[in-house]
Amino acid sequence: MTTASRPSAPRSHPGLSGGAWHVVAVEGEFVTWTKLSDDFGDDNWSLSDAAFRLHTEALIWSNRKLLDMVIPKEDVARFAKRPEAVEELLEAGWWEDDGDTYAVVHHATYQRLKEDVLKQQRANTRNGKKGDDRPASRRRTSQANR
């Protein structure tokens, strides 16, 4: 994937203040999901185990922090067991070095953008305030299946 096909992303994270990350949920629990295609392992077959893990952890970290696949270099130490694997990801073209940040390129288009996640959270909050008119027995069954 080329840089041009990557979703545009800010080069700095507006939630970064004084070295601490701040991600504000609209209301309630804040959960994001990372999407991996069924051929993700095949795509990454040539990577070392350390690079595969680092790449996967970076996708998850970016989604959790709503970074739109732009990861401050200083954050890598927060989630990487083997940060030296960054070089392998850069050489493979899975990541790009953008000065103070890394842009995760491979599998970036599968991930939801911060704007879309926050929009969905607001909709979920509004819908939750409307109440759940299902019988209590169905609500318990539904929650148990999660």
LOTIGU-498997 format. One record per residue (C-alpha): residue number from 0; residue in three letters; y, z, x. Coordinates in nm, 3 decimals. Each point is the difference from the previous one (the first is absolute). Layout:
<atoms>
[NUM; ALA; [Y; Z; X]]
...
</atoms>
This chain:
<atoms>
[0; MET; [0.000; 0.000; 0.000]]
[1; THR; [0.346; -0.077; 0.128]]
[2; THR; [0.310; 0.210; -0.022]]
[3; ALA; [0.141; -0.237; -0.258]]
[4; SER; [-0.284; 0.074; -0.244]]
[5; ARG; [0.039; 0.377; 0.036]]
[6; PRO; [0.200; 0.165; -0.278]]
[7; SER; [0.348; 0.078; 0.118]]
[8; ALA; [0.031; 0.363; 0.095]]
[9; PRO; [0.273; 0.229; 0.118]]
[10; ARG; [0.008; 0.066; 0.373]]
[11; SER; [0.061; 0.370; -0.050]]
[12; HIS; [-0.124; 0.240; -0.261]]
[13; PRO; [0.273; 0.150; -0.218]]
[14; GLY; [-0.209; 0.315; -0.049]]
[15; LEU; [0.014; 0.086; 0.369]]
[16; SER; [0.238; 0.288; 0.049]]
[17; GLY; [0.008; 0.234; 0.294]]
[18; GLY; [-0.346; -0.106; 0.112]]
[19; ALA; [-0.170; 0.093; -0.328]]
[20; TRP; [-0.137; -0.244; -0.254]]
[21; HIS; [0.110; 0.040; -0.358]]
[22; VAL; [-0.179; -0.193; -0.271]]
[23; VAL; [0.120; 0.091; -0.345]]
[24; ALA; [-0.236; -0.042; -0.292]]
[25; VAL; [0.163; -0.083; -0.329]]
[26; GLU; [-0.182; 0.293; -0.158]]
[27; GLY; [-0.339; 0.158; 0.034]]
[28; GLU; [-0.255; -0.091; 0.261]]
[29; PHE; [0.076; -0.277; 0.246]]
[30; VAL; [-0.300; -0.218; 0.083]]
[31; THR; [-0.011; -0.343; 0.154]]
[32; TRP; [-0.293; -0.233; 0.052]]
[33; THR; [-0.083; -0.230; 0.285]]
[34; LYS; [-0.163; -0.331; -0.087]]
[35; LEU; [-0.264; -0.147; 0.227]]
[36; SER; [-0.169; -0.327; -0.087]]
[37; ASP; [-0.379; -0.017; 0.003]]
[38; ASP; [0.020; -0.207; 0.318]]
[39; PHE; [0.226; 0.248; 0.184]]
[40; GLY; [-0.281; 0.102; 0.234]]
[41; ASP; [-0.083; -0.364; 0.072]]
[42; ASP; [0.364; -0.074; 0.083]]
[43; ASN; [0.006; 0.291; 0.244]]
[44; TRP; [-0.344; -0.058; 0.151]]
[45; SER; [0.139; -0.093; 0.340]]
[46; LEU; [0.203; 0.322; 0.028]]
[47; SER; [-0.127; 0.307; 0.181]]
[48; ASP; [-0.090; 0.297; -0.218]]
[49; ALA; [0.317; 0.176; 0.117]]
[50; ALA; [0.221; -0.296; -0.098]]
[51; PHE; [-0.178; -0.041; -0.335]]
[52; ARG; [0.056; 0.366; -0.081]]
[53; LEU; [0.361; -0.005; 0.119]]
[54; HIS; [0.076; -0.309; -0.208]]
[55; THR; [-0.157; 0.152; -0.310]]
[56; GLU; [0.179; 0.332; 0.051]]
[57; ALA; [0.330; -0.187; 0.046]]
[58; LEU; [-0.046; -0.178; -0.334]]
[59; ILE; [-0.068; 0.334; -0.169]]
[60; TRP; [0.290; 0.176; 0.178]]
[61; SER; [0.244; -0.274; -0.092]]
[62; ASN; [-0.102; 0.014; -0.364]]
[63; ARG; [0.010; 0.379; -0.015]]
[64; LYS; [0.349; 0.007; 0.152]]
[65; LEU; [0.121; -0.311; -0.189]]
[66; LEU; [0.093; -0.178; 0.322]]
[67; ASP; [-0.071; -0.357; -0.115]]
[68; MET; [-0.221; -0.057; 0.306]]
[69; VAL; [0.275; 0.091; 0.249]]
[70; ILE; [-0.112; 0.301; 0.202]]
[71; PRO; [0.231; 0.188; 0.237]]
[72; LYS; [-0.166; 0.013; 0.343]]
[73; GLU; [0.047; 0.376; 0.012]]
[74; ASP; [-0.223; 0.033; -0.309]]
[75; VAL; [-0.306; -0.155; 0.164]]
[76; ALA; [-0.084; 0.329; 0.172]]
[77; ARG; [-0.008; 0.168; -0.343]]
[78; PHE; [-0.300; -0.198; -0.123]]
[79; ALA; [-0.159; -0.167; 0.304]]
[80; LYS; [-0.300; 0.146; 0.178]]
[81; ARG; [0.021; -0.277; 0.260]]
[82; PRO; [0.362; -0.124; 0.015]]
[83; GLU; [-0.083; -0.218; 0.300]]
[84; ALA; [-0.167; -0.238; -0.249]]
[85; VAL; [0.347; -0.117; -0.106]]
[86; GLU; [-0.005; -0.249; 0.288]]
[87; GLU; [-0.318; -0.157; -0.134]]
[88; LEU; [0.153; -0.037; -0.347]]
[89; LEU; [0.311; -0.161; 0.147]]
[90; GLU; [-0.208; -0.244; 0.207]]
[91; ALA; [-0.213; -0.088; -0.305]]
[92; GLY; [0.314; -0.071; -0.204]]
[93; TRP; [-0.084; 0.266; -0.256]]
[94; TRP; [0.321; 0.189; 0.088]]
[95; GLU; [0.338; -0.107; 0.137]]
[96; ASP; [0.228; 0.200; 0.228]]
[97; ASP; [0.345; 0.021; -0.159]]
[98; GLY; [0.176; 0.229; 0.248]]
[99; ASP; [-0.015; 0.353; -0.144]]
[100; THR; [-0.260; -0.098; -0.260]]
[101; TYR; [-0.327; -0.184; -0.040]]
[102; ALA; [-0.037; -0.247; -0.283]]
[103; VAL; [-0.352; -0.001; -0.139]]
[104; VAL; [-0.069; -0.366; -0.071]]
[105; HIS; [-0.373; -0.026; -0.076]]
[106; HIS; [-0.073; 0.098; -0.361]]
[107; ALA; [0.367; 0.078; -0.070]]
[108; THR; [0.023; -0.238; -0.294]]
[109; TYR; [-0.272; 0.195; -0.186]]
[110; GLN; [0.210; 0.319; 0.003]]
[111; ARG; [0.250; 0.092; -0.269]]
[112; LEU; [0.365; 0.023; 0.100]]
[113; LYS; [0.188; 0.330; -0.024]]
[114; GLU; [0.216; -0.140; -0.280]]
[115; ASP; [-0.307; -0.085; -0.208]]
[116; VAL; [-0.166; 0.340; 0.060]]
[117; LEU; [0.311; 0.188; -0.106]]
[118; LYS; [0.043; -0.224; -0.305]]
[119; GLN; [-0.360; 0.074; -0.104]]
[120; GLN; [0.054; 0.373; 0.053]]
[121; ARG; [0.303; -0.005; -0.229]]
[122; ALA; [-0.198; -0.186; -0.265]]
[123; ASN; [-0.289; 0.246; 0.032]]
[124; THR; [0.240; 0.291; -0.036]]
[125; ARG; [0.160; -0.152; -0.311]]
[126; ASN; [-0.340; -0.071; -0.151]]
[127; GLY; [-0.119; 0.353; 0.079]]
[128; LYS; [0.299; 0.149; -0.183]]
[129; LYS; [-0.101; -0.191; -0.313]]
[130; GLY; [-0.312; 0.210; -0.011]]
[131; ASP; [-0.365; -0.080; -0.027]]
[132; ASP; [-0.112; -0.041; -0.359]]
[133; ARG; [-0.370; -0.021; 0.085]]
[134; PRO; [-0.217; 0.285; -0.124]]
[135; ALA; [-0.033; 0.281; 0.257]]
[136; SER; [-0.371; -0.076; 0.047]]
[137; ARG; [0.079; -0.359; 0.108]]
[138; ARG; [0.274; 0.116; 0.240]]
[139; ARG; [-0.242; 0.239; 0.173]]
[140; THR; [-0.266; -0.272; 0.030]]
[141; SER; [0.251; -0.246; 0.142]]
[142; GLN; [0.129; 0.252; 0.256]]
[143; ALA; [-0.355; 0.093; 0.108]]
[144; ASN; [-0.072; -0.366; 0.080]]
[145; ARG; [0.281; -0.024; 0.257]]
</atoms>
